Amino acid sequence: MRPADAPAWHHSKVRLNLSDEPITAELLAEALQRSGSAQILVSGTSMHPTLQMGWRVILEPVRGVDLKPGQIAVFRSEHHLTIHRLVWIETGPEGPMLVFRGDYNRVRERVRPAAVLARAVAVENPSSRRTVGRIDSLGGDVLDRFYRLAWILSRPFAPLLPKVGAKDVPPGPFGRAVRAVFAGIERALSIFLPNRP
């Protein structure tokens, strides 16, 4: 029996592996809707060291429009499910676009809020013994705070900042400088990400 104050994900029963099969996204969406939580197994290195291959990530449902920069989420990309960190929210005439990036790579993916299925709330670190591993909450790391602070501070200056999503407008020297500084800070702060045992 679960204590009354334990989070809903504390005893999640649904465990899935991220895969390229379209059914995985449907199973995950159904599990989140029915139980309010699910777990996925990390299969890749794009979120290293925050999430490492073989670790189980505990998810809870979230609407894409409710995500905040810095949070880690699972979304449907072109051919598979992806778990990456939300680094920016672009606004435009067609509505918001969420910009995600893996902590270990520089590639950014732009997706519509409707593509988001869940938010990562905790990670189960595997134990060296064949028992249940330690569960650590996600959030509050250095990149989470950086992206959230950058987003908050950018709002008053939004009209002056380069339009990241505009394809027909080159960023210009100021825009390139802002992007270079932002990318440099991202790389420097990545050094301070926790490397959980």
Contacts in CASP RR format, 6 or more apart in sequence:
PFRMAT RR
TARGET T0000
AUTHOR 0000-0000-0000
METHOD contacts of the structure
MODEL  1
MRPADAPAWHHSKVRLNLSDEPITAELLAEALQRSGSAQILVSGTSMHPT
LQMGWRVILEPVRGVDLKPGQIAVFRSEHHLTIHRLVWIETGPEGPMLVF
RGDYNRVRERVRPAAVLARAVAVENPSSRRTVGRIDSLGGDVLDRFYRLA
WILSRPFAPLLPKVGAKDVPPGPFGRAVRAVFAGIERALSIFLPNRP
2 10 0 8 1.000
2 11 0 8 1.000
7 121 0 8 1.000
8 35 0 8 1.000
8 36 0 8 1.000
8 37 0 8 1.000
8 60 0 8 1.000
9 36 0 8 1.000
9 37 0 8 1.000
9 58 0 8 1.000
9 59 0 8 1.000
9 60 0 8 1.000
9 121 0 8 1.000
9 122 0 8 1.000
12 35 0 8 1.000
12 37 0 8 1.000
12 38 0 8 1.000
12 39 0 8 1.000
12 58 0 8 1.000
13 35 0 8 1.000
14 27 0 8 1.000
14 31 0 8 1.000
14 35 0 8 1.000
14 37 0 8 1.000
14 38 0 8 1.000
14 39 0 8 1.000
15 38 0 8 1.000
15 39 0 8 1.000
15 40 0 8 1.000
15 41 0 8 1.000
15 56 0 8 1.000
16 24 0 8 1.000
16 27 0 8 1.000
16 28 0 8 1.000
16 31 0 8 1.000
16 38 0 8 1.000
16 39 0 8 1.000
16 40 0 8 1.000
16 41 0 8 1.000
17 24 0 8 1.000
17 40 0 8 1.000
17 41 0 8 1.000
17 43 0 8 1.000
18 24 0 8 1.000
18 40 0 8 1.000
18 41 0 8 1.000
18 42 0 8 1.000
18 43 0 8 1.000
18 74 0 8 1.000
18 80 0 8 1.000
18 81 0 8 1.000
18 82 0 8 1.000
18 83 0 8 1.000
19 43 0 8 1.000
19 80 0 8 1.000
19 81 0 8 1.000
20 79 0 8 1.000
20 80 0 8 1.000
24 80 0 8 1.000
24 81 0 8 1.000
25 76 0 8 1.000
25 81 0 8 1.000
25 117 0 8 1.000
28 38 0 8 1.000
28 40 0 8 1.000
28 59 0 8 1.000
28 74 0 8 1.000
28 81 0 8 1.000
28 117 0 8 1.000
28 118 0 8 1.000
29 117 0 8 1.000
31 37 0 8 1.000
31 38 0 8 1.000
32 38 0 8 1.000
32 59 0 8 1.000
32 60 0 8 1.000
32 61 0 8 1.000
32 117 0 8 1.000
32 118 0 8 1.000
33 61 0 8 1.000
36 60 0 8 1.000
36 61 0 8 1.000
37 58 0 8 1.000
37 59 0 8 1.000
37 60 0 8 1.000
38 58 0 8 1.000
38 59 0 8 1.000
38 118 0 8 1.000
39 56 0 8 1.000
39 57 0 8 1.000
39 58 0 8 1.000
39 59 0 8 1.000
39 124 0 8 1.000
40 56 0 8 1.000
40 57 0 8 1.000
40 59 0 8 1.000
40 74 0 8 1.000
40 81 0 8 1.000
40 83 0 8 1.000
41 54 0 8 1.000
41 55 0 8 1.000
41 56 0 8 1.000
41 57 0 8 1.000
42 51 0 8 1.000
42 52 0 8 1.000
42 53 0 8 1.000
42 54 0 8 1.000
42 55 0 8 1.000
42 56 0 8 1.000
42 57 0 8 1.000
42 83 0 8 1.000
43 53 0 8 1.000
43 54 0 8 1.000
44 53 0 8 1.000
45 52 0 8 1.000
45 53 0 8 1.000
45 104 0 8 1.000
46 84 0 8 1.000
46 102 0 8 1.000
46 103 0 8 1.000
46 104 0 8 1.000
46 105 0 8 1.000
47 72 0 8 1.000
47 83 0 8 1.000
47 84 0 8 1.000
47 85 0 8 1.000
47 102 0 8 1.000
47 103 0 8 1.000
47 104 0 8 1.000
48 103 0 8 1.000
48 104 0 8 1.000
49 103 0 8 1.000
49 104 0 8 1.000
49 193 0 8 1.000
49 194 0 8 1.000
49 195 0 8 1.000
49 196 0 8 1.000
50 72 0 8 1.000
50 85 0 8 1.000
50 103 0 8 1.000
50 138 0 8 1.000
50 141 0 8 1.000
50 143 0 8 1.000
50 193 0 8 1.000
50 194 0 8 1.000
51 57 0 8 1.000
51 72 0 8 1.000
51 83 0 8 1.000
51 103 0 8 1.000
51 120 0 8 1.000
51 123 0 8 1.000
52 196 0 8 1.000
54 126 0 8 1.000
55 123 0 8 1.000
55 124 0 8 1.000
55 125 0 8 1.000
55 126 0 8 1.000
56 123 0 8 1.000
56 124 0 8 1.000
56 126 0 8 1.000
57 72 0 8 1.000
57 83 0 8 1.000
57 120 0 8 1.000
57 122 0 8 1.000
57 123 0 8 1.000
57 124 0 8 1.000
57 138 0 8 1.000
58 120 0 8 1.000
58 121 0 8 1.000
58 122 0 8 1.000
58 123 0 8 1.000
58 124 0 8 1.000
58 135 0 8 1.000
59 74 0 8 1.000
59 117 0 8 1.000
59 118 0 8 1.000
59 119 0 8 1.000
59 120 0 8 1.000
59 121 0 8 1.000
60 118 0 8 1.000
60 119 0 8 1.000
60 121 0 8 1.000
61 117 0 8 1.000
61 118 0 8 1.000
61 119 0 8 1.000
62 73 0 8 1.000
62 116 0 8 1.000
62 118 0 8 1.000
62 119 0 8 1.000
63 113 0 8 1.000
63 116 0 8 1.000
64 73 0 8 1.000
64 98 0 8 1.000
64 113 0 8 1.000
64 114 0 8 1.000
64 115 0 8 1.000
64 116 0 8 1.000
65 96 0 8 1.000
65 113 0 8 1.000
67 73 0 8 1.000
67 86 0 8 1.000
67 98 0 8 1.000
67 113 0 8 1.000
67 116 0 8 1.000
67 119 0 8 1.000
68 86 0 8 1.000
68 148 0 8 1.000
68 151 0 8 1.000
69 86 0 8 1.000
69 87 0 8 1.000
69 88 0 8 1.000
69 89 0 8 1.000
69 147 0 8 1.000
69 148 0 8 1.000
69 150 0 8 1.000
69 151 0 8 1.000
70 85 0 8 1.000
70 86 0 8 1.000
70 87 0 8 1.000
70 139 0 8 1.000
70 143 0 8 1.000
70 144 0 8 1.000
70 146 0 8 1.000
70 147 0 8 1.000
70 148 0 8 1.000
71 85 0 8 1.000
71 86 0 8 1.000
71 119 0 8 1.000
71 120 0 8 1.000
71 139 0 8 1.000
71 144 0 8 1.000
72 83 0 8 1.000
72 84 0 8 1.000
72 85 0 8 1.000
72 86 0 8 1.000
72 119 0 8 1.000
72 120 0 8 1.000
72 138 0 8 1.000
72 139 0 8 1.000
73 83 0 8 1.000
73 84 0 8 1.000
73 85 0 8 1.000
73 86 0 8 1.000
73 100 0 8 1.000
73 116 0 8 1.000
73 117 0 8 1.000
73 118 0 8 1.000
73 119 0 8 1.000
73 120 0 8 1.000
74 81 0 8 1.000
74 82 0 8 1.000
74 83 0 8 1.000
74 116 0 8 1.000
74 117 0 8 1.000
74 118 0 8 1.000
74 119 0 8 1.000
74 120 0 8 1.000
75 81 0 8 1.000
75 82 0 8 1.000
75 84 0 8 1.000
75 98 0 8 1.000
75 100 0 8 1.000
75 111 0 8 1.000
75 115 0 8 1.000
75 116 0 8 1.000
75 117 0 8 1.000
76 82 0 8 1.000
76 111 0 8 1.000
76 115 0 8 1.000
76 117 0 8 1.000
77 109 0 8 1.000
77 111 0 8 1.000
77 115 0 8 1.000
81 117 0 8 1.000
82 100 0 8 1.000
82 109 0 8 1.000
83 120 0 8 1.000
84 100 0 8 1.000
84 101 0 8 1.000
84 102 0 8 1.000
84 109 0 8 1.000
85 100 0 8 1.000
85 101 0 8 1.000
85 102 0 8 1.000
85 103 0 8 1.000
85 143 0 8 1.000
85 144 0 8 1.000
85 147 0 8 1.000
86 98 0 8 1.000
86 99 0 8 1.000
86 100 0 8 1.000
86 147 0 8 1.000
87 99 0 8 1.000
87 100 0 8 1.000
87 101 0 8 1.000
87 108 0 8 1.000
87 147 0 8 1.000
87 186 0 8 1.000
88 98 0 8 1.000
88 99 0 8 1.000
88 147 0 8 1.000
88 151 0 8 1.000
88 164 0 8 1.000
89 96 0 8 1.000
89 97 0 8 1.000
89 98 0 8 1.000
89 99 0 8 1.000
89 151 0 8 1.000
90 96 0 8 1.000
90 97 0 8 1.000
90 98 0 8 1.000
90 99 0 8 1.000
90 110 0 8 1.000
90 164 0 8 1.000
90 165 0 8 1.000
91 97 0 8 1.000
96 112 0 8 1.000
96 113 0 8 1.000
97 110 0 8 1.000
97 111 0 8 1.000
97 112 0 8 1.000
97 165 0 8 1.000
98 110 0 8 1.000
98 111 0 8 1.000
98 112 0 8 1.000
98 113 0 8 1.000
98 115 0 8 1.000
98 116 0 8 1.000
99 108 0 8 1.000
99 109 0 8 1.000
99 110 0 8 1.000
99 164 0 8 1.000
100 108 0 8 1.000
100 109 0 8 1.000
100 110 0 8 1.000
100 111 0 8 1.000
101 107 0 8 1.000
101 108 0 8 1.000
101 109 0 8 1.000
101 186 0 8 1.000
103 143 0 8 1.000
103 190 0 8 1.000
103 193 0 8 1.000
104 190 0 8 1.000
106 183 0 8 1.000
110 165 0 8 1.000
120 138 0 8 1.000
121 137 0 8 1.000
121 138 0 8 1.000
122 135 0 8 1.000
122 136 0 8 1.000
122 137 0 8 1.000
122 138 0 8 1.000
123 135 0 8 1.000
123 136 0 8 1.000
123 138 0 8 1.000
123 196 0 8 1.000
124 132 0 8 1.000
124 133 0 8 1.000
124 134 0 8 1.000
124 135 0 8 1.000
125 133 0 8 1.000
125 134 0 8 1.000
125 135 0 8 1.000
125 136 0 8 1.000
125 196 0 8 1.000
125 197 0 8 1.000
126 133 0 8 1.000
127 133 0 8 1.000
127 134 0 8 1.000
136 196 0 8 1.000
141 193 0 8 1.000
141 194 0 8 1.000
142 189 0 8 1.000
142 192 0 8 1.000
142 193 0 8 1.000
143 186 0 8 1.000
143 189 0 8 1.000
143 190 0 8 1.000
143 193 0 8 1.000
146 185 0 8 1.000
146 186 0 8 1.000
146 189 0 8 1.000
150 182 0 8 1.000
154 161 0 8 1.000
161 175 0 8 1.000
161 178 0 8 1.000
162 171 0 8 1.000
162 172 0 8 1.000
162 174 0 8 1.000
162 175 0 8 1.000
162 178 0 8 1.000
162 179 0 8 1.000
163 169 0 8 1.000
171 178 0 8 1.000
171 179 0 8 1.000
END
